[in-house]
């Protein structure tokens, strides 16, 4: 719905960056697919990077729809999306159980104290 509204209001910018938007959508689908395959659940990592990505989605949408921003908004959003989704995919490949509410990938890499 939001992508359709952006297409109607910012068609030149969206058309120029269609491959970046496709890359964002593919990385999102990859996160969901890997989590569903490994754990049978949708991802719910809620990492700091994922929260930052959510804010960037809001900021990018505002930049496009309100301020009629150019290509830089989509490029910045794609960069943040790919870094965030790479971290989430790595979390799901490393974890033994579904990572829920994990602050970052380094939290999964910390050795646990076993007594």
KAQUI-V315640 format. One record per residue. N is the residue number from 0. RES is the residue in one letter. OMEGA is omega in radians with two decimals (999 if undefined). Layout:
BEGIN
N;RES;OMEGA
N;RES;OMEGA
END
This chain:
BEGIN
0;X;-3.13
1;X;3.11
2;X;3.09
3;X;3.11
4;X;3.11
5;X;3.11
6;X;-3.13
7;X;-3.04
8;X;-3.06
9;X;-3.02
10;X;-3.13
11;X;-3.12
12;X;-3.14
13;X;-3.13
14;X;3.13
15;X;-3.05
16;X;-3.10
17;X;3.14
18;X;3.08
19;X;3.12
20;X;3.07
21;X;3.11
22;X;3.08
23;X;-3.12
24;X;3.10
25;X;3.12
26;X;3.06
27;X;3.12
28;X;3.10
29;X;3.09
30;X;-3.11
31;X;-3.11
32;X;-3.13
33;X;3.13
34;X;3.11
35;X;-3.14
36;X;-3.08
37;X;-2.96
38;X;-3.13
39;X;-3.13
40;X;3.02
41;X;-3.12
42;X;3.10
43;X;-3.06
44;X;3.14
45;X;3.13
46;X;3.11
47;X;3.13
48;X;3.10
49;X;3.09
50;X;3.08
51;X;3.11
52;X;3.08
53;X;3.08
54;X;3.10
55;X;3.06
56;X;3.11
57;X;-3.14
58;X;3.11
59;X;3.11
60;X;3.10
61;X;3.14
62;X;-3.13
63;X;-3.00
64;X;-3.06
65;X;-3.03
66;X;3.11
67;X;-3.11
68;X;-3.13
69;X;-3.07
70;X;-3.06
71;X;-3.11
72;X;-3.13
73;X;3.12
74;X;3.12
75;X;3.14
76;X;3.13
77;X;3.12
78;X;3.13
79;X;-3.13
80;X;-3.10
81;X;3.09
82;X;-3.12
83;X;-3.10
84;X;3.04
85;X;3.10
86;X;-3.12
87;X;3.09
88;X;3.11
89;X;3.09
90;X;-3.10
91;X;3.09
92;X;-3.12
93;X;-2.98
94;X;3.07
95;X;3.05
96;X;-3.08
97;X;3.13
98;X;3.14
99;X;3.13
100;X;3.09
101;X;-3.03
102;X;3.11
103;X;-3.11
104;X;-3.13
105;X;3.08
106;X;3.09
107;X;-3.08
108;X;-3.12
109;X;3.05
110;X;3.14
111;X;3.09
112;X;3.10
113;X;-3.11
114;X;999
END
